[in-house]
Amino acid sequence: KQEVTQIPAALSVPEGENLVLNCSFTDSAIYNLQWFRQDPGKGLTSLLLIQSSQREQTSGRLNASLDKSSGRSTLYIAASQPGDSATYLCAVNDYKLSFGAGTTVTVRA
Amino acid sequence: EAQVTQNPRYLITVTGKKLTVTCSQNMNHEYMSWYRQDPGLGLRQIYYSMNVEVTDKGDVPEGYKVSRKEKRNFPLILESPSPNQTSLYFCASSPDRWQETQYFGPGTRLLVL
């Protein structure tokens, strides 16, 4: 059974600092990995999707890397802003999506 | 606008009173699924559907039913709700199960008394 772990569980940084969010998974036989953002009381918004054959994906200030062999992915958010405050979820797709518990980020103005 | 909609968004009910949460997508997606989100347990899949009339159990199907009579709709049915089904529910859709981004609805917060 796929186990997905996100560390840290919570993170507080001053505005402008770069964010580094970690995700690890136990079974490397995956199709893809997806990062989501969830705002309080809201649904999930897809940020980046990395296929198993890819090493990284970029969208604006966001960059996600994937090391399938070691079972790790990292989401980098450059020059953080208060609007980046949210919970970030990592989800691994082997034959279904398995989610981590998330990292709750607070960016202080 | 491409979207996944859920209704109702909030629901308070009593134990044993049957309810249905609707889910609809306008993107012609084949794959649809339901999740529940609970503190400390994260998101867990309840049921999924690969296409019309094709449904299967996820990780936590007990106490739930689904149907997929039309491609766009995937209702979640709780025939006899119990307090342990109090949760935040999400519907999601995707062009396929394997390669594509999954799109999530806004969520339905259910309280069973």
Interface residues (C-beta under 8 A of the other chain):
Chain A: Y31 N32 Q34 F36 G41 K42 G43 L44 T45 S46 L49 Q51 L89 A91 N93 Y95 K96 L97 F99 G100 A101 G102
Chain B: S33 G40 L41 G42 L43 R44 Q45 Y48 G58 F90 A92 R97 W98 Q99 E100 T101 Q102 Y103 F104 G105 P106 G107 R109
